[in-house]
Amino acid sequence: MGRGGLSIAKKILLFCDPGIDDSLAIMYCILEPEIELVGIVTSYGNVTKDQATANAAYLLQLAGRSDIPIIPGTSMPVQEEDTTFYPEIHGRNGIGPIQPPSRFQYQIYPFDSIRVIIEKHKNELIIVDTGRSTSLATAFTLFAEQMKMVHSFYVMGGAFFVPGNVTALAEANFYGDPSSSNFVLKYAHNLVITPLNVTQSAVLTQEIVNDITKNKQNAYAFMMDPIFKYYYEFYKKSVPGIPGAPIHDLLTVMIVINPAIVDYIHYDAKVIEDSEAKGMSYIDYRPTSKKGRTRIAVNLHYEAFLEEFRKVMVPK
């Protein structure tokens, strides 16, 4: 049995929008022997859906894992607004200064493949969403009965009692499509949320990156330093004094394997959909309020996080 309990390898279907930290989450899933990545659903967010799909395909190709299906998802939020991308954070193509080949062949799978994957793995399947909520909400509307078969859901999003990162109140994933985020928060069972409370503390430093770069067994070693430097430049300006770059999305995958590296509170969360507080996540934290079924991570054990990260990315 693995550390977390279901089976030797946790079967993960990853919804993402790579993006630097999403790319690191994909790398981690590939390199962690206790994870079996059974599919990647790509969508808009940090970059366009098409670029996110190409980035995921490139990362799988580097690791020789073209057997993992790539499923293009949604290209815009359900709210009819302009979609904002973040080249100043993730680079024009989403992986910092790294440029995926302009022409390379890769296979994509239809959205219905999500249903097929769920029916194949059923209660062994864990869905992790590190991007905007639109594609996952769409899967809930299309495959309602199948989604009940899924073991659990892990969502990177929100900020509780801490500032947002796209507005003073809102985190980027929940801000990008708050209607879909609310839909997911309402219908996902066995739900764990990793908000900025913990992910902003999951900081990758130059020292660790240097160790990864020296690891000849890691197919991604050559890109780690340029990616990190690009990502860190943004954070040095936006969060003065920060010792490295927070890898929000990788932490969300990591706690599937090792949930004890964060502490939790149990409340059901909601997201504000309009007004100046758009995208703000909140819970009823009054002393007499009811506890909820959702686990919300609120505190990161940083040394345990570093140990877990090094174990996978810099094996001895």
C-alpha positions in Angstrom: 0.0 0.0 0.0 1.1 3.6 -0.6 1.4 6.2 2.2 -2.1 7.6 1.5 -4.0 4.3 1.3 -6.0 3.4 -1.8 -3.4 1.3 -3.7 0.2 1.2 -4.6 -0.2 4.0 -7.1 -2.8 6.7 -6.8 -4.7 7.1 -10.1 -5.0 10.8 -10.9 -6.9 12.6 -13.7 -5.3 16.1 -13.8 -7.2 19.1 -14.9 -4.7 22.0 -15.6 -3.6 25.0 -17.6 0.2 24.7 -17.9 1.5 27.3 -16.9 4.8 27.0 -14.9 3.4 25.6 -11.7 1.0 23.3 -13.6 3.9 22.1 -15.6 5.8 21.3 -12.4 2.7 19.4 -11.2 2.7 17.3 -14.4 6.5 16.6 -13.9 5.8 15.5 -10.3 3.0 13.2 -11.4 5.3 11.6 -14.0 8.3 11.2 -11.6 6.4 10.1 -8.4 6.2 6.3 -8.4 3.2 6.4 -6.1 1.1 8.3 -8.8 -0.3 6.9 -12.0 -1.3 9.8 -14.2 -4.2 8.4 -16.2 -5.0 11.5 -18.2 -4.6 15.3 -18.5 -7.5 17.7 -19.2 -6.1 21.0 -20.6 -7.9 24.3 -20.7 -7.5 28.1 -20.8 -6.1 30.0 -17.8 -2.5 30.8 -17.6 -2.4 30.4 -21.4 -4.9 29.6 -24.2 -6.4 26.1 -24.3 -4.4 25.2 -27.4 -1.1 26.3 -25.9 -1.9 24.5 -22.6 -2.5 21.3 -24.7 0.7 21.7 -26.6 2.7 22.3 -23.4 1.2 19.2 -21.7 2.0 17.1 -24.8 5.6 18.4 -24.8 6.1 17.5 -21.2 4.8 14.0 -21.8 7.0 13.6 -24.8 10.1 14.6 -22.9 9.4 11.8 -20.4 8.5 9.3 -23.1 4.9 9.1 -21.8 2.8 9.7 -24.9 0.6 6.8 -23.7 -1.1 9.3 -21.3 -4.2 10.7 -23.0 -4.5 14.5 -23.4 -8.0 15.8 -23.4 -8.6 19.4 -24.5 -11.3 21.0 -22.3 -12.8 24.5 -22.3 -11.4 27.6 -24.0 -13.2 30.3 -22.0 -15.3 30.8 -18.8 -19.0 30.5 -18.7 -19.3 34.2 -17.9 -19.0 36.2 -21.1 -16.0 38.3 -20.3 -12.5 38.8 -21.8 -10.1 36.0 -20.7 -6.9 37.3 -19.1 -3.6 35.5 -19.6 -0.4 36.0 -17.6 2.7 36.1 -19.8 4.5 38.2 -17.2 4.2 35.3 -14.8 4.4 32.2 -17.0 5.9 33.4 -20.3 4.4 33.9 -23.7 4.0 30.1 -24.2 3.5 29.2 -20.6 6.7 27.5 -19.6 8.8 30.6 -18.9 11.6 31.0 -21.6 11.2 27.3 -22.7 9.8 27.1 -26.2 8.1 23.8 -27.1 8.8 22.6 -30.7 6.6 24.6 -33.1 5.8 21.5 -35.0 5.5 18.1 -33.4 2.9 15.4 -33.6 0.7 14.4 -30.6 -2.6 12.8 -30.2 -5.6 14.4 -28.4 -8.7 12.7 -27.1 -12.3 13.8 -27.1 -13.9 15.2 -23.9 -16.0 12.1 -23.5 -12.7 10.3 -22.6 -13.2 11.7 -19.1 -16.3 9.5 -18.8 -14.4 6.5 -20.1 -11.6 7.0 -17.7 -14.0 7.3 -14.7 -15.9 4.2 -15.7 -12.6 2.3 -16.0 -11.1 3.3 -12.7 -14.2 4.2 -10.6 -13.5 4.5 -6.9 -9.8 4.3 -7.5 -9.8 7.6 -9.5 -8.8 10.9 -7.9 -9.5 14.1 -9.8 -7.1 17.0 -9.2 -7.9 20.5 -10.7 -5.1 23.1 -10.6 -6.7 25.5 -13.2 -9.9 27.4 -13.8 -12.9 25.4 -12.8 -14.7 25.5 -16.1 -13.7 22.1 -17.5 -14.4 20.3 -14.3 -17.8 21.9 -13.9 -18.6 20.9 -17.5 -17.6 17.3 -16.7 -20.1 17.4 -13.8 -22.9 18.6 -16.0 -22.2 16.0 -18.8 -21.2 13.0 -16.7 -23.2 13.5 -13.5 -23.6 9.8 -12.7 -20.0 8.9 -13.5 -18.7 11.7 -11.3 -20.3 10.1 -8.3 -18.0 7.1 -8.9 -14.8 9.2 -8.4 -13.1 8.6 -5.1 -12.2 12.3 -4.3 -11.5 15.7 -5.6 -8.6 18.1 -5.0 -8.9 21.7 -6.1 -6.3 24.5 -6.1 -8.1 27.7 -5.5 -9.3 30.4 -3.1 -7.8 32.4 -0.3 -9.3 32.3 3.2 -8.3 35.1 5.7 -5.4 36.0 3.4 -5.0 38.4 0.4 -5.8 37.2 -3.1 -3.2 37.2 -5.9 -5.2 38.6 -8.8 -7.2 41.1 -6.7 -7.0 42.1 -3.1 -9.6 39.5 -2.3 -9.5 36.8 -5.0 -7.2 34.0 -6.1 -6.8 33.6 -9.8 -8.5 30.2 -10.4 -11.7 31.1 -8.5 -11.6 34.6 -10.0 -11.3 33.3 -13.6 -14.7 31.5 -13.5 -16.4 31.9 -10.1 -19.7 30.4 -11.4 -18.0 27.2 -12.3 -16.0 27.2 -9.1 -19.2 27.5 -7.1 -20.7 24.6 -9.1 -17.7 22.4 -8.3 -17.6 23.3 -4.6 -21.3 22.4 -4.4 -21.2 19.0 -6.2 -17.7 17.6 -5.6 -17.6 15.0 -2.8 -14.6 14.1 -0.6 -13.3 17.6 -1.6 -10.0 19.1 -0.5 -9.2 22.7 -1.3 -5.6 24.0 -1.3 -5.9 27.8 -1.2 -3.2 30.4 -1.2 -3.1 29.9 2.6 -0.8 26.9 2.0 0.3 27.2 -1.6 1.9 30.6 -1.3 4.2 29.0 1.4 5.2 26.1 -0.9 8.3 28.0 -2.0 10.9 26.5 -4.4 14.4 28.0 -3.9 17.4 28.3 -6.2 19.3 25.8 -4.0 16.8 23.0 -4.6 16.7 23.9 -8.3 20.5 23.6 -8.5 20.2 20.0 -7.1 17.5 19.1 -9.6 19.6 20.4 -12.5 22.5 18.1 -11.5 20.2 15.0 -11.6 20.9 13.3 -14.9 18.0 10.9 -14.3 15.4 13.6 -14.4 14.1 14.2 -17.9 13.1 17.8 -16.9 16.5 18.8 -15.3 17.6 20.9 -18.3 14.6 23.3 -18.0 14.3 23.7 -14.3 16.8 26.5 -13.9 15.5 28.8 -16.7 11.9 28.1 -15.6 12.6 28.9 -12.0 14.5 32.1 -12.8 11.7 33.4 -15.0 9.0 32.6 -12.4 11.1 34.0 -9.5 11.6 37.3 -11.3 7.9 37.9 -11.2 7.5 37.0 -7.5 10.5 39.1 -6.4 8.6 42.1 -7.7 5.1 41.2 -6.5 6.2 39.7 -3.1 9.3 41.6 -2.0 11.6 39.5 0.1 10.2 36.2 -0.9 13.0 33.6 -0.9 11.8 31.7 -3.9 8.8 31.0 -6.1 5.6 29.3 -4.8 4.6 26.2 -6.7 0.8 26.3 -6.0 -0.3 23.5 -8.2 2.4 21.0 -7.4 1.5 21.2 -3.7 -2.1 20.3 -4.6 -0.9 17.0 -6.2 1.6 16.4 -3.4 -1.0 16.3 -0.7 -2.8 13.4 -2.5 0.2 11.3 -1.6 1.1 13.0 1.7 -1.9 14.8 3.2 -0.1 15.4 6.5 2.2 18.1 5.1 -0.8 20.5 5.6 -3.3 21.2 8.4 -7.0 21.5 7.6 -10.2 23.0 8.7 -13.6 21.6 7.7 -16.0 24.0 6.2 -18.1 24.2 3.0 -16.9 27.1 0.9 -18.5 29.5 -1.6 -17.2 32.0 -4.2 -18.6 35.5 -4.8 -19.6 35.7 -8.5 -19.9 39.5 -9.1 -19.3 42.9 -7.6 -15.9 44.2 -6.5 -15.5 41.0 -4.5 -15.7 38.8 -7.5 -13.8 35.5 -7.1 -13.4 35.9 -3.3 -13.8 32.6 -1.5 -15.4 32.5 1.9 -16.7 30.3 4.7 -19.0 30.9 7.6 -16.5 31.0 10.4 -18.7 32.2 13.2 -18.5 30.2 16.4 -22.0 28.8 16.0 -21.7 27.9 12.3 -21.9 24.3 11.2 -18.8 22.5 10.2 -18.7 21.3 6.6 -17.6 18.2 4.6 -14.9 20.0 2.6 -11.3 19.9 3.8 -9.6 23.3 3.4 -5.8 23.4 3.8 -4.7 26.3 6.0 -1.2 25.7 7.2 1.8 24.2 5.4 4.6 22.2 7.2 7.4 23.5 5.0 10.2 21.1 6.0 7.9 18.2 5.3 7.0 19.7 1.9 10.7 20.1 1.1 11.4 16.5 2.0 8.6 15.3 -0.1 9.7 17.4 -3.1 13.3 16.4 -2.9 12.4 12.7 -2.6 10.7 12.8 -6.0 12.7 15.5 -7.9 16.2 14.8 -6.4 16.2 11.1 -5.6 19.3 9.8 -3.8 
